[in-house]
Amino acid sequence: MAHLQNGVVVSTPLHFLMARAVVRGAVGVDDPWQTFENPDTWLIWAAAGPSAVSVKTFCLTMQPFPLRWVAWARRTGPLIYHLIKQNETL
């Protein structure tokens, strides 16, 4: 429910993705109800489908507004940050 109110949910026949805008390195990014002023990162909370394609497709064509970074974690690992290159192609 938090991502429907404070983030974005993308569902297509090939992809499912939940993300929200956060501040890179800020405290509270692990709380889906936390919102941030002046976000710079899309935090991918959940993704299904061909994961690399899902994240890249979201960053290049589906994000509701452009941000500089995208981040995700695998299970309980640390967040991985990747710079979004706006001129990158699919």
N, C-alpha and C positions, 0 to 999 in steps of 0.2 A: 504494500500500500504506500510506503514512503516514496518509492520511485515514481509512482503515478502522481503524487502531489508535488514532490521536490526534485524530480529528475525526468528521465525519459525512458520509455519502454518501446522497443522496436520488435515487432513480431511479423515475420514474413514466412512463406513456405520453406525458406532455406535457413533463416536466421532467427534467433531470439536473443535480445540483448537488453540489459538494464544498466543505466548509467546515470550519474549525476555530476553536476559541476562543483568542484572543490578547489581549495587553495593548496597548491603543491607543498607538501611537507607540514601542513597545519595539523594541530591537535584536533581530534574529533572526526577525521575522515572515515573512521570505521563505524560511525553512528549514522545510519541512513536517514535519520530525522534531522540531523544537523545541517543547517544551510550556511552559506558563506557569501560575504560581500566580495565583489571583484574576483571571482574565480578565474583560474588559469589552466585548469586540468579537468578532463573528463575522466572520472573514476568508473571503470567498468566493474560493476558489482557482480553480474552474472552474464554468461554468454553461452550459447549452444549453437551447434552447427560447425562448419569448418572455421575454427576459432580465429586463425590469422586473417582469413577473408572477412569474417564478421566484424572484427575490430577495425580493419582497414576500410571496409565499406562504410561503417558508421562514421569514421573520422573524415572520410572524403566526400560522402554524399548524404548522410542522414543526420548529422549533428544539428540541433536546432539553432545554434549560434557557434561561431568558430572560437575555439580555445587553442592555446599554444601546445599543451601537453595532453597525453592520454596515459592513464595508469591502470594497472591490474595486478593481482596477486594470484599465485597458484596455491590453493588450499590455505595453509597457515604461514606461507612464506612472506617475505617482505614485499612491499609494493615495488613494481617495476615501472619506471617512467620512460616514456618515449616521446621525443619531439615530433609533433605533427608537421609535416611538410605540406603546405597548402597546394603546392604545384605538383605533388606526387600523383601518379596515375594508378588505376587499379590493375 
